[in-house]
Amino acid sequence: MPIYEYMCLRCGRLFERIMKVGEGGPPCPDCGAPETQKRVASFGTNAWATFLDRMERKVSPEKFK
């Protein structure tokens, strides 16, 4: 199950929840307001850069000699 980040529309608190895909938004843990907004959570990865480097080495191996 993915981790989602939410923001309370009443008090502005940011919080995270592990939820099923498609499940409705949780209420705010501070003020209890049901009006929360799903946010785009950032995460770090270098998988895409590694993939591009490998493809570049296959297409143009002369650049890496």
Secondary structure per residue as TSV (DSSP state, phi and psi in degrees):
chain	resnum	aa	ss	phi	psi
A	1	M	-	360.0	136.4
A	2	P	-	-77.4	159.2
A	3	I	E	-96.4	125.8
A	4	Y	E	-111.2	147.4
A	5	E	E	-107.3	133.8
A	6	Y	E	-124.7	156.0
A	7	M	E	-126.5	132.2
A	8	C	E	-74.8	130.8
A	9	L	T	-79.0	-15.4
A	10	R	T	-89.3	-54.5
A	11	C	T	-104.2	-11.0
A	12	G	-	83.9	5.8
A	13	R	-	-69.4	137.9
A	14	L	E	-97.6	135.9
A	15	F	E	-151.0	160.3
A	16	E	E	-114.8	150.8
A	17	R	E	-143.8	141.8
A	18	I	E	-90.1	118.1
A	19	M	-	-139.4	159.2
A	20	K	-	-73.2	151.0
A	21	V	T	-62.5	131.4
A	22	G	T	86.6	-4.6
A	23	E	-	-73.0	144.7
A	24	G	-	-64.0	160.9
A	25	G	-	-67.6	143.4
A	26	P	-	-81.1	158.5
A	27	P	-	-73.9	160.8
A	28	C	-	-66.2	132.2
A	29	P	T	-71.6	-19.2
A	30	D	T	-87.8	-58.4
A	31	C	T	-102.0	-10.8
A	32	G	-	80.3	5.8
A	33	A	-	-66.3	135.4
A	34	P	S	-78.7	-11.7
A	35	E	-	-85.2	95.2
A	36	T	E	-124.0	153.9
A	37	Q	E	-120.8	130.6
A	38	K	E	-71.4	133.5
A	39	R	E	-109.7	161.5
A	40	V	-	-85.0	114.6
A	41	A	-	-88.9	137.5
A	42	S	-	-89.4	153.6
A	43	F	-	-151.3	157.7
A	44	G	-	-104.8	134.7
A	45	T	-	-157.1	151.4
A	46	N	-	-119.5	17.2
A	47	A	H	-61.1	-42.7
A	48	W	H	-66.9	-42.4
A	49	A	H	-64.1	-40.3
A	50	T	H	-63.6	-43.6
A	51	F	H	-59.8	-46.7
A	52	L	H	-63.9	-40.0
A	53	D	H	-61.4	-43.8
A	54	R	H	-64.0	-40.9
A	55	M	H	-65.6	-41.1
A	56	E	H	-62.3	-40.2
A	57	R	H	-64.6	-34.7
A	58	K	H	-74.1	-39.6
A	59	V	H	-76.3	-42.2
A	60	S	-	-130.6	70.5
A	61	P	G	-64.8	-22.2
A	62	E	G	-65.4	-24.7
A	63	K	G	-68.8	-21.3
A	64	F	G	-108.8	19.2
A	65	K	-	-90.5	360.0
